[in-house]
């Protein structure tokens, strides 16, 4: 499991290497919650997915297979069970990447 470094700002776009794959992640706060976009190169893996506490973001294996992305992303509230918002990003709300192998371990 890999912690992804993020800042407490309302909108941010950054590049990160996850399991040897170059990815771009955009986080943006709206009145209805925090949303995430994920790309592998120029290919969108998922767009406009709401970020919820301890809830997979990519979710569907067909998205991973068709884009070359493996694993998944999720947020953890380190101080309770709230869904993430921009003001606590990187401190209270931590974004993690988990590999497919780690996902299988949890599922079994």
MOPAC internal coordinates of N, CA, C and O (Angstrom, degrees):
PM7 1SCF
backbone

  N    0.0000 0     0.00 0     0.00 0    0    0    0
  C    1.4499 1     0.00 0     0.00 0    1    0    0
  C    1.5255 1   107.42 1     0.00 0    2    1    0
  O    1.2310 1   121.32 1   -42.97 1    3    2    1
  N    1.3109 1   115.07 1   137.03 1    3    2    1
  C    1.4595 1   121.68 1  -176.11 1    5    3    2
  C    1.5211 1   109.51 1  -122.32 1    6    5    3
  O    1.2310 1   120.47 1   -52.67 1    7    6    5
  N    1.3306 1   116.70 1   127.33 1    7    6    5
  C    1.4607 1   120.87 1   173.52 1    9    7    6
  C    1.5211 1   108.27 1   -81.21 1   10    9    7
  O    1.2310 1   120.70 1   -46.11 1   11   10    9
  N    1.3327 1   116.27 1   133.89 1   11   10    9
  C    1.4598 1   122.03 1  -179.78 1   13   11   10
  C    1.5227 1   108.31 1  -102.91 1   14   13   11
  O    1.2310 1   120.89 1   -53.86 1   15   14   13
  N    1.3054 1   115.90 1   126.14 1   15   14   13
  C    1.4591 1   122.22 1  -177.71 1   17   15   14
  C    1.5332 1   110.49 1   -72.76 1   18   17   15
  O    1.2310 1   120.63 1   -56.66 1   19   18   17
  N    1.3413 1   116.41 1   123.34 1   19   18   17
  C    1.4658 1   122.05 1   178.49 1   21   19   18
  C    1.5201 1   108.95 1  -135.87 1   22   21   19
  O    1.2310 1   120.85 1   -18.77 1   23   22   21
  N    1.3217 1   115.98 1   161.23 1   23   22   21
  C    1.4645 1   122.26 1  -178.12 1   25   23   22
  C    1.5233 1   110.64 1  -112.18 1   26   25   23
  O    1.2310 1   121.06 1   -22.30 1   27   26   25
  N    1.3236 1   115.58 1   157.70 1   27   26   25
  C    1.4633 1   121.50 1   178.75 1   29   27   26
  C    1.5258 1   109.91 1   -84.82 1   30   29   27
  O    1.2310 1   121.04 1  -105.96 1   31   30   29
  N    1.3327 1   115.62 1    74.04 1   31   30   29
  C    1.4675 1   123.03 1   175.33 1   33   31   30
  C    1.5246 1   108.04 1  -132.69 1   34   33   31
  O    1.2310 1   120.46 1   -24.15 1   35   34   33
  N    1.3419 1   116.72 1   155.85 1   35   34   33
  C    1.4660 1   120.72 1  -174.28 1   37   35   34
  C    1.5223 1   114.11 1   -69.14 1   38   37   35
  O    1.2310 1   120.23 1   152.15 1   39   38   37
  N    1.3240 1   117.16 1   -27.85 1   39   38   37
  C    1.4560 1   120.57 1  -179.57 1   41   39   38
  C    1.5198 1   108.85 1  -145.86 1   42   41   39
  O    1.2310 1   120.68 1   -48.37 1   43   42   41
  N    1.3235 1   116.30 1   131.63 1   43   42   41
  C    1.4577 1   120.32 1   179.40 1   45   43   42
  C    1.5226 1   109.89 1  -152.35 1   46   45   43
  O    1.2310 1   121.59 1   -32.98 1   47   46   45
  N    1.3214 1   114.55 1   147.02 1   47   46   45
  C    1.4542 1   122.27 1   175.70 1   49   47   46
  C    1.5209 1   106.98 1  -130.33 1   50   49   47
  O    1.2310 1   120.69 1   -46.99 1   51   50   49
  N    1.3267 1   116.28 1   133.01 1   51   50   49
  C    1.4593 1   119.57 1  -178.06 1   53   51   50
  C    1.5219 1   109.98 1  -150.99 1   54   53   51
  O    1.2310 1   121.37 1   -19.97 1   55   54   53
  N    1.3270 1   114.98 1   160.03 1   55   54   53
  C    1.4638 1   122.09 1   177.02 1   57   55   54
  C    1.5199 1   108.85 1  -104.53 1   58   57   55
  O    1.2310 1   121.10 1   -35.10 1   59   58   57
  N    1.3249 1   115.51 1   144.90 1   59   58   57
  C    1.4519 1   121.71 1  -179.70 1   61   59   58
  C    1.5284 1   108.14 1  -151.61 1   62   61   59
  O    1.2310 1   120.49 1   -34.27 1   63   62   61
  N    1.3256 1   116.68 1   145.73 1   63   62   61
  C    1.4622 1   121.30 1   175.22 1   65   63   62
  C    1.5154 1   108.41 1   -97.50 1   66   65   63
  O    1.2310 1   120.83 1   -57.51 1   67   66   65
  N    1.3264 1   116.02 1   122.49 1   67   66   65
  C    1.4592 1   122.44 1  -178.90 1   69   67   66
  C    1.5124 1   108.54 1  -122.55 1   70   69   67
  O    1.2310 1   120.22 1   -65.55 1   71   70   69
  N    1.3179 1   117.18 1   114.45 1   71   70   69
  C    1.4632 1   122.87 1  -178.94 1   73   71   70
  C    1.5262 1   110.69 1    52.95 1   74   73   71
  O    1.2310 1   120.93 1  -132.26 1   75   74   73
  N    1.3380 1   115.82 1    47.74 1   75   74   73
  C    1.4697 1   124.97 1   177.81 1   77   75   74
  C    1.5277 1   114.09 1    68.51 1   78   77   75
  O    1.2310 1   119.72 1  -165.46 1   79   78   77
  N    1.3315 1   118.13 1    14.54 1   79   78   77
  C    1.4637 1   122.33 1   178.57 1   81   79   78
  C    1.5301 1   108.68 1  -114.27 1   82   81   79
  O    1.2310 1   120.51 1   -52.14 1   83   82   81
  N    1.3323 1   116.62 1   127.86 1   83   82   81
  C    1.4689 1   121.06 1   178.49 1   85   83   82
  C    1.5164 1   109.55 1   -77.73 1   86   85   83
  O    1.2310 1   120.71 1   -57.54 1   87   86   85
  N    1.3278 1   116.24 1   122.46 1   87   86   85
  C    1.4613 1   122.46 1  -176.59 1   89   87   86
  C    1.5252 1   110.44 1  -125.77 1   90   89   87
  O    1.2310 1   121.13 1   -25.52 1   91   90   89
  N    1.3095 1   115.44 1   154.48 1   91   90   89
  C    1.4582 1   122.31 1   171.34 1   93   91   90
  C    1.5223 1   107.23 1  -119.77 1   94   93   91
  O    1.2310 1   121.07 1   -48.64 1   95   94   93
  N    1.3255 1   115.56 1   131.36 1   95   94   93
  C    1.4587 1   121.75 1   179.86 1   97   95   94
  C    1.5180 1   108.71 1  -121.63 1   98   97   95
  O    1.2310 1   121.01 1   -44.98 1   99   98   97
  N    1.3214 1   115.67 1   135.02 1   99   98   97
  C    1.4602 1   121.60 1   173.46 1  101   99   98
  C    1.5222 1   107.54 1  -120.17 1  102  101   99
  O    1.2310 1   120.73 1   -52.12 1  103  102  101
  N    1.3251 1   116.21 1   127.88 1  103  102  101
  C    1.4623 1   122.98 1   173.37 1  105  103  102
  C    1.5129 1   107.45 1  -112.33 1  106  105  103
  O    1.2310 1   120.48 1   -45.59 1  107  106  105
  N    1.3287 1   116.68 1   134.41 1  107  106  105
  C    1.4605 1   119.42 1   179.31 1  109  107  106
  C    1.5275 1   109.43 1  -145.59 1  110  109  107
  O    1.2310 1   121.49 1   -48.62 1  111  110  109
  N    1.3162 1   114.75 1   131.38 1  111  110  109
  C    1.4576 1   121.56 1  -179.62 1  113  111  110
  C    1.5221 1   109.78 1   -89.17 1  114  113  111
  O    1.2310 1   121.00 1   -46.42 1  115  114  113
  N    1.3143 1   115.70 1   133.58 1  115  114  113
  C    1.4629 1   122.76 1   172.63 1  117  115  114
  C    1.5184 1   106.91 1  -123.94 1  118  117  115
  O    1.2310 1   120.03 1    -5.81 1  119  118  117
  N    1.3169 1   117.56 1   174.19 1  119  118  117
  C    1.4695 1   119.79 1   179.28 1  121  119  118
  C    1.5210 1   111.67 1   -65.09 1  122  121  119
  O    1.2310 1   120.38 1   156.57 1  123  122  121
  N    1.3265 1   116.87 1   -23.43 1  123  122  121
  C    1.4657 1   121.20 1  -177.96 1  125  123  122
  C    1.5290 1   113.77 1   -93.45 1  126  125  123
  O    1.2310 1   119.70 1   179.40 1  127  126  125
  N    1.3286 1   118.18 1    -0.60 1  127  126  125
  C    1.4549 1   120.87 1   177.89 1  129  127  126
  C    1.5201 1   112.36 1   142.29 1  130  129  127
  O    1.2310 1   121.52 1     4.54 1  131  130  129
  N    1.3290 1   114.70 1  -175.46 1  131  130  129
  C    1.4581 1   122.78 1   177.69 1  133  131  130
  C    1.5243 1   108.21 1   -95.31 1  134  133  131
  O    1.2310 1   120.29 1   -45.11 1  135  134  133
  N    1.3240 1   117.04 1   134.89 1  135  134  133
  C    1.4568 1   122.54 1  -176.80 1  137  135  134
  C    1.5209 1   110.65 1  -122.82 1  138  137  135
  O    1.2310 1   120.99 1   -28.13 1  139  138  137
  N    1.3387 1   115.72 1   151.87 1  139  138  137
  C    1.4624 1   121.74 1  -177.81 1  141  139  138
  C    1.5176 1   110.66 1  -128.47 1  142  141  139
  O    1.2310 1   121.42 1   -41.87 1  143  142  141
  N    1.3338 1   114.89 1   138.13 1  143  142  141
  C    1.4637 1   123.54 1   169.97 1  145  143  142
  C    1.5198 1   106.46 1  -115.90 1  146  145  143
  O    1.2310 1   120.02 1   -38.84 1  147  146  145
  N    1.3303 1   117.56 1   141.16 1  147  146  145
  C    1.4593 1   122.37 1  -179.97 1  149  147  146
  C    1.5162 1   109.45 1  -133.87 1  150  149  147
  O    1.2310 1   120.86 1   -49.29 1  151  150  149
  N    1.3434 1   115.97 1   130.71 1  151  150  149
  C    1.4612 1   122.32 1   176.14 1  153  151  150
  C    1.5168 1   109.50 1  -125.63 1  154  153  151
  O    1.2310 1   121.02 1   -33.04 1  155  154  153
  N    1.3314 1   115.65 1   146.96 1  155  154  153
  C    1.4564 1   123.46 1   165.50 1  157  155  154
  C    1.5161 1   104.66 1  -111.41 1  158  157  155
  O    1.2310 1   120.70 1   -69.26 1  159  158  157
  N    1.3210 1   116.26 1   110.74 1  159  158  157
  C    1.4647 1   119.92 1  -172.39 1  161  159  158
  C    1.5197 1   108.95 1    60.90 1  162  161  159
  O    1.2310 1   120.16 1    53.78 1  163  162  161
  N    1.3260 1   117.30 1  -126.22 1  163  162  161
  C    1.4647 1   122.34 1   178.30 1  165  163  162
  C    1.5223 1   112.68 1   -96.29 1  166  165  163
  O    1.2310 1   120.07 1  -174.49 1  167  166  165
  N    1.3268 1   117.47 1     5.51 1  167  166  165
  C    1.4579 1   121.88 1  -176.91 1  169  167  166
  C    1.5265 1   110.89 1   -99.59 1  170  169  167
  O    1.2310 1   120.94 1   -57.40 1  171  170  169
  N    1.3263 1   115.81 1   122.60 1  171  170  169
  C    1.4618 1   120.39 1   178.15 1  173  171  170
  C    1.5266 1   109.71 1   -73.31 1  174  173  171
  O    1.2310 1   120.84 1   -51.02 1  175  174  173
  N    1.3266 1   116.00 1   128.98 1  175  174  173
  C    1.4606 1   121.45 1   174.42 1  177  175  174
  C    1.5197 1   108.71 1   -89.22 1  178  177  175
  O    1.2310 1   120.56 1   131.34 1  179  178  177
  N    1.3235 1   116.53 1   -48.66 1  179  178  177
  C    1.4707 1   121.84 1   175.62 1  181  179  178
  C    1.5201 1   108.28 1  -154.61 1  182  181  179
  O    1.2310 1   121.09 1   -34.93 1  183  182  181
  N    1.3186 1   115.53 1   145.07 1  183  182  181
  C    1.4585 1   121.70 1  -177.24 1  185  183  182
  C    1.5199 1   110.09 1  -130.97 1  186  185  183
  O    1.2310 1   120.52 1   -44.33 1  187  186  185
  N    1.3208 1   116.61 1   135.67 1  187  186  185
  C    1.4607 1   121.17 1   174.56 1  189  187  186
  C    1.5114 1   114.47 1    66.85 1  190  189  187
  O    1.2310 1   120.16 1  -145.22 1  191  190  189
  N    1.3263 1   117.31 1    34.78 1  191  190  189
  C    1.4655 1   120.61 1   179.35 1  193  191  190
  C    1.5247 1   108.87 1   -87.32 1  194  193  191
  O    1.2310 1   120.52 1   -52.91 1  195  194  193
  N    1.3237 1   116.60 1   127.09 1  195  194  193
  C    1.4575 1   120.02 1   178.94 1  197  195  194
  C    1.5263 1   109.39 1   -69.64 1  198  197  195
  O    1.2310 1   120.89 1   -40.63 1  199  198  197
  N    1.3221 1   115.90 1   139.37 1  199  198  197
  C    1.4607 1   122.26 1  -179.18 1  201  199  198
  C    1.5245 1   108.80 1   -95.20 1  202  201  199
  O    1.2310 1   121.03 1   -59.27 1  203  202  201
  N    1.3218 1   115.64 1   120.73 1  203  202  201
  C    1.4550 1   122.45 1   179.01 1  205  203  202
  C    1.5220 1   108.86 1  -120.38 1  206  205  203
  O    1.2310 1   120.54 1   -25.29 1  207  206  205
  N    1.3200 1   116.57 1   154.71 1  207  206  205
  C    1.4509 1   120.97 1  -178.51 1  209  207  206
  C    1.5342 1   111.35 1   -62.93 1  210  209  207
  O    1.2310 1   121.07 1   -51.29 1  211  210  209
  N    1.3278 1   115.56 1   128.71 1  211  210  209
  C    1.4648 1   124.17 1   177.24 1  213  211  210
  C    1.5349 1   111.73 1    50.05 1  214  213  211
  O    1.2310 1   120.87 1  -132.41 1  215  214  213
  N    1.3245 1   115.95 1    47.59 1  215  214  213
  C    1.4591 1   122.04 1  -179.54 1  217  215  214
  C    1.5250 1   107.83 1  -132.54 1  218  217  215
  O    1.2310 1   120.30 1   -54.10 1  219  218  217
  N    1.3384 1   117.04 1   125.90 1  219  218  217
  C    1.4631 1   119.93 1  -179.96 1  221  219  218
  C    1.5354 1   109.99 1   -57.15 1  222  221  219
  O    1.2310 1   121.34 1   -36.51 1  223  222  221
  N    1.3337 1   115.05 1   143.49 1  223  222  221
  C    1.4658 1   120.54 1  -177.18 1  225  223  222
  C    1.5280 1   110.80 1   -96.56 1  226  225  223
  O    1.2310 1   119.52 1   135.06 1  227  226  225
  N    1.3308 1   118.53 1   -44.94 1  227  226  225
  C    1.4703 1   120.46 1  -179.09 1  229  227  226
  C    1.5256 1   109.82 1   -75.52 1  230  229  227
  O    1.2310 1   120.04 1   137.05 1  231  230  229
  N    1.2999 1   117.52 1   -42.95 1  231  230  229
  C    1.4715 1   126.54 1   171.24 1  233  231  230
  C    1.5181 1   116.78 1    66.91 1  234  233  231
  O    1.2310 1   119.08 1   130.39 1  235  234  233
  N    1.3132 1   119.36 1   -49.61 1  235  234  233
  C    1.4615 1   121.31 1  -167.82 1  237  235  234
  C    1.5247 1   112.04 1  -103.50 1  238  237  235
  O    1.2310 1   120.40 1   -52.10 1  239  238  237
  N    1.3189 1   116.85 1   127.90 1  239  238  237
  C    1.4624 1   121.32 1  -177.23 1  241  239  238
  C    1.5254 1   112.33 1   -63.17 1  242  241  239
  O    1.2310 1   119.65 1   149.41 1  243  242  241
  N    1.3235 1   118.28 1   -30.59 1  243  242  241
  C    1.4687 1   119.18 1  -179.72 1  245  243  242
  C    1.5234 1   111.11 1   -65.95 1  246  245  243
  O    1.2310 1   119.57 1   149.40 1  247  246  245
  N    1.3346 1   118.42 1   -30.60 1  247  246  245
  C    1.4672 1   120.70 1   175.98 1  249  247  246
  C    1.5216 1   110.42 1   -67.68 1  250  249  247
  O    1.2310 1   120.94 1   139.83 1  251  250  249
  N    1.3155 1   115.81 1   -40.17 1  251  250  249
  C    1.4663 1   119.95 1   179.09 1  253  251  250
  C    1.5220 1   110.10 1   -67.12 1  254  253  251
  O    1.2310 1   119.89 1   135.04 1  255  254  253
  N    1.3079 1   117.81 1   -44.96 1  255  254  253
  C    1.4646 1   121.75 1  -176.82 1  257  255  254
  C    1.5258 1   111.49 1   -65.03 1  258  257  255
  O    1.2310 1   120.34 1   138.00 1  259  258  257
  N    1.3074 1   116.96 1   -42.00 1  259  258  257
  C    1.4634 1   119.75 1  -174.27 1  261  259  258
  C    1.5295 1   113.19 1   -77.05 1  262  261  259
  O    1.2310 1   119.87 1   162.27 1  263  262  261
  N    1.3396 1   117.85 1   -17.73 1  263  262  261
  C    1.4664 1   120.68 1  -176.37 1  265  263  262
  C    1.5224 1   113.86 1  -111.11 1  266  265  263
  O    1.2310 1   119.67 1   169.85 1  267  266  265
  N    1.3362 1   118.23 1   -10.15 1  267  266  265
  C    1.4548 1   120.46 1  -177.65 1  269  267  266
  C    1.5139 1   113.74 1    86.41 1  270  269  267
  O    1.2310 1   120.16 1  -176.90 1  271  270  269
  N    1.3206 1   117.30 1     3.10 1  271  270  269
  C    1.4612 1   121.58 1   176.87 1  273  271  270
  C    1.5222 1   108.66 1   -86.31 1  274  273  271
  O    1.2310 1   120.65 1   -43.74 1  275  274  273
  N    1.3113 1   116.37 1   136.26 1  275  274  273
  C    1.4645 1   119.70 1   176.20 1  277  275  274
  C    1.5212 1   108.23 1  -122.76 1  278  277  275
  O    1.2310 1   120.93 1   -25.89 1  279  278  277
  N    1.3224 1   115.83 1   154.11 1  279  278  277
  C    1.4517 1   119.82 1  -179.01 1  281  279  278
  C    1.5098 1   112.49 1    87.70 1  282  281  279
  O    1.2310 1   121.15 1    20.61 1  283  282  281
  N    1.3352 1   115.40 1  -159.39 1  283  282  281
  C    1.4596 1   120.24 1   179.92 1  285  283  282
  C    1.5235 1   109.79 1  -156.86 1  286  285  283
  O    1.2310 1   121.12 1    -9.49 1  287  286  285
  N    1.3108 1   115.46 1   170.51 1  287  286  285
  C    1.4571 1   123.70 1   178.71 1  289  287  286
  C    1.5172 1   108.80 1  -122.20 1  290  289  287
  O    1.2310 1   120.53 1   -30.35 1  291  290  289
  N    1.3291 1   116.59 1   149.65 1  291  290  289
  C    1.4642 1   120.66 1   174.07 1  293  291  290
  C    1.5257 1   110.15 1  -160.18 1  294  293  291
  O    1.2310 1   120.97 1   -24.72 1  295  294  293
  N    1.3136 1   115.75 1   155.28 1  295  294  293
  C    1.4658 1   123.09 1   176.29 1  297  295  294
  C    1.5133 1   109.96 1  -100.55 1  298  297  295
  O    1.2310 1   121.21 1   -30.62 1  299  298  297
  N    1.3333 1   115.29 1   149.38 1  299  298  297
  C    1.4560 1   122.45 1   173.72 1  301  299  298
  C    1.5192 1   108.39 1  -128.72 1  302  301  299
  O    1.2310 1   120.99 1   -50.99 1  303  302  301
  N    1.3312 1   115.70 1   129.01 1  303  302  301
  C    1.4620 1   122.13 1   172.61 1  305  303  302
  C    1.5286 1   106.78 1   -84.63 1  306  305  303
  O    1.2310 1   119.99 1   -67.26 1  307  306  305
  N    1.3239 1   117.62 1   112.74 1  307  306  305
  C    1.4634 1   122.09 1  -176.73 1  309  307  306
  C    1.5281 1   112.73 1   -78.70 1  310  309  307
  O    1.2310 1   120.27 1   174.90 1  311  310  309
  N    1.3410 1   117.09 1    -5.10 1  311  310  309
  C    1.4637 1   120.30 1  -177.48 1  313  311  310
  C    1.5217 1   112.82 1  -122.68 1  314  313  311
  O    1.2310 1   120.19 1  -167.38 1  315  314  313
  N    1.3116 1   117.25 1    12.62 1  315  314  313
  C    1.4675 1   119.32 1  -179.22 1  317  315  314
  C    1.5053 1   111.42 1   161.85 1  318  317  315
  O    1.2310 1   120.61 1    41.22 1  319  318  317
  N    1.3338 1   116.44 1  -138.78 1  319  318  317
  C    1.4542 1   121.11 1  -176.15 1  321  319  318
  C    1.5104 1   113.46 1  -131.80 1  322  321  319
  O    1.2310 1   119.99 1  -154.88 1  323  322  321
  N    1.3281 1   117.62 1    25.12 1  323  322  321
  C    1.4652 1   120.42 1  -178.99 1  325  323  322
  C    1.5234 1   111.02 1   -80.16 1  326  325  323
  O    1.2310 1   121.25 1   -24.56 1  327  326  325
  N    1.3277 1   115.21 1   155.44 1  327  326  325
  C    1.4550 1   120.81 1   171.94 1  329  327  326
  C    1.5251 1   108.55 1   -75.11 1  330  329  327
  O    1.2310 1   120.06 1   -30.78 1  331  330  329
  N    1.3343 1   117.49 1   149.22 1  331  330  329
  C    1.4627 1   119.99 1  -174.73 1  333  331  330
  C    1.5249 1   113.16 1   -67.45 1  334  333  331
  O    1.2310 1   121.61 1   -31.99 1  335  334  333
  N    1.3308 1   114.52 1   148.01 1  335  334  333
  C    1.4592 1   121.89 1   168.40 1  337  335  334
  C    1.5213 1   107.16 1  -137.10 1  338  337  335
  O    1.2310 1   120.99 1   -18.27 1  339  338  337
  N    1.3073 1   115.72 1   161.73 1  339  338  337
  C    1.4587 1   121.37 1  -170.21 1  341  339  338
  C    1.5273 1   113.77 1   -57.46 1  342  341  339
  O    1.2310 1   119.58 1   146.81 1  343  342  341
  N    1.3290 1   118.41 1   -33.19 1  343  342  341
  C    1.4655 1   120.85 1  -172.50 1  345  343  342
  C    1.5286 1   113.28 1   -67.32 1  346  345  343
  O    1.2310 1   119.90 1   158.98 1  347  346  345
  N    1.3316 1   117.79 1   -21.02 1  347  346  345
  C    1.4566 1   120.37 1  -179.80 1  349  347  346
  C    1.5157 1   114.42 1  -110.54 1  350  349  347
  O    1.2310 1   120.11 1  -171.23 1  351  350  349
  N    1.3280 1   117.40 1     8.77 1  351  350  349
  C    1.4647 1   120.63 1  -177.46 1  353  351  350
  C    1.5286 1   111.23 1   -62.56 1  354  353  351
  O    1.2310 1   121.14 1   -45.48 1  355  354  353
  N    1.3178 1   115.42 1   134.52 1  355  354  353
  C    1.4515 1   121.03 1   177.75 1  357  355  354
  C    1.5123 1   114.14 1    84.11 1  358  357  355
  O    1.2310 1   120.39 1   167.91 1  359  358  357
  N    1.3190 1   116.85 1   -12.09 1  359  358  357
  C    1.4604 1   121.48 1  -179.64 1  361  359  358
  C    1.5230 1   108.94 1  -121.45 1  362  361  359
  O    1.2310 1   120.75 1   106.06 1  363  362  361
  N    1.3141 1   116.17 1   -73.94 1  363  362  361
  C    1.4625 1   120.50 1   177.94 1  365  363  362
  C    1.5243 1   111.21 1   -77.84 1  366  365  363
  O    1.2310 1   120.53 1   137.32 1  367  366  365
  N    1.3274 1   116.60 1   -42.68 1  367  366  365
  C    1.4676 1   121.98 1  -176.97 1  369  367  366
  C    1.5267 1   109.20 1  -105.38 1  370  369  367
  O    1.2310 1   121.09 1   -66.24 1  371  370  369
  N    1.3276 1   115.53 1   113.76 1  371  370  369
  C    1.4619 1   122.17 1  -176.13 1  373  371  370
  C    1.5272 1   109.05 1  -107.36 1  374  373  371
  O    1.2310 1   120.98 1   -46.23 1  375  374  373
  N    1.3353 1   115.72 1   133.77 1  375  374  373
  C    1.4584 1   122.09 1   177.12 1  377  375  374
  C    1.5244 1   108.60 1   -96.38 1  378  377  375
  O    1.2310 1   120.79 1   -52.12 1  379  378  377
  N    1.3313 1   116.10 1   127.88 1  379  378  377
  C    1.4595 1   122.27 1  -179.77 1  381  379  378
  C    1.5171 1   110.88 1  -120.08 1  382  381  379
  O    1.2310 1   122.06 1   -30.94 1  383  382  381
  N    1.3314 1   113.67 1   149.06 1  383  382  381
  C    1.4562 1   122.21 1   169.46 1  385  383  382
  C    1.5195 1   106.95 1  -110.79 1  386  385  383
  O    1.2310 1   120.27 1   -43.72 1  387  386  385
  N    1.3201 1   117.09 1   136.28 1  387  386  385
  C    1.4562 1   122.81 1   177.61 1  389  387  386
  C    1.5276 1   108.18 1  -127.10 1  390  389  387
  O    1.2310 1   120.36 1   -43.34 1  391  390  389
  N    1.3357 1   116.91 1   136.66 1  391  390  389
  C    1.4656 1   121.26 1  -178.48 1  393  391  390
  C    1.5273 1   110.17 1   -76.47 1  394  393  391
  O    1.2310 1   121.06 1   -12.86 1  395  394  393
  N    1.3303 1   115.59 1   167.14 1  395  394  393
  C    1.4731 1   120.77 1   176.07 1  397  395  394
  C    1.5243 1   110.91 1   -60.68 1  398  397  395
  O    1.2310 1   120.33 1   139.80 1  399  398  397
  N    1.3438 1   116.98 1   -40.20 1  399  398  397
  C    1.4692 1   120.48 1   179.29 1  401  399  398
  C    1.5333 1   110.52 1   -61.67 1  402  401  399
  O    1.2310 1   120.29 1   138.17 1  403  402  401
  N    1.3259 1   117.05 1   -41.83 1  403  402  401
  C    1.4651 1   120.74 1   179.51 1  405  403  402
  C    1.5294 1   110.62 1   -67.34 1  406  405  403
  O    1.2310 1   120.41 1   143.74 1  407  406  405
  N    1.3209 1   116.81 1   -36.26 1  407  406  405
  C    1.4656 1   120.69 1   176.27 1  409  407  406
  C    1.5248 1   110.69 1   -62.82 1  410  409  407
  O    1.2310 1   120.43 1   138.06 1  411  410  409
  N    1.3275 1   116.78 1   -41.94 1  411  410  409
  C    1.4715 1   120.76 1   179.10 1  413  411  410
  C    1.5238 1   111.39 1   -63.93 1  414  413  411
  O    1.2310 1   119.88 1   141.46 1  415  414  413
  N    1.3341 1   117.83 1   -38.54 1  415  414  413
  C    1.4571 1   121.57 1   178.90 1  417  415  414
  C    1.5330 1   111.25 1   -61.47 1  418  417  415
  O    1.2310 1   120.92 1   138.84 1  419  418  417
  N    1.3252 1   115.85 1   -41.16 1  419  418  417
  C    1.4622 1   121.09 1  -179.35 1  421  419  418
  C    1.5244 1   110.41 1   -69.03 1  422  421  419
  O    1.2310 1   120.34 1   142.90 1  423  422  421
  N    1.3374 1   116.96 1   -37.10 1  423  422  421
  C    1.4605 1   121.98 1  -176.94 1  425  423  422
  C    1.5240 1   112.53 1   -72.99 1  426  425  423
  O    1.2310 1   120.06 1   155.10 1  427  426  425
  N    1.3323 1   117.49 1   -24.90 1  427  426  425
  C    1.4676 1   118.86 1  -176.69 1  429  427  426
  C    1.5042 1   113.39 1   -93.16 1  430  429  427
  O    1.2310 1   120.10 1   180.00 1  431  430  429

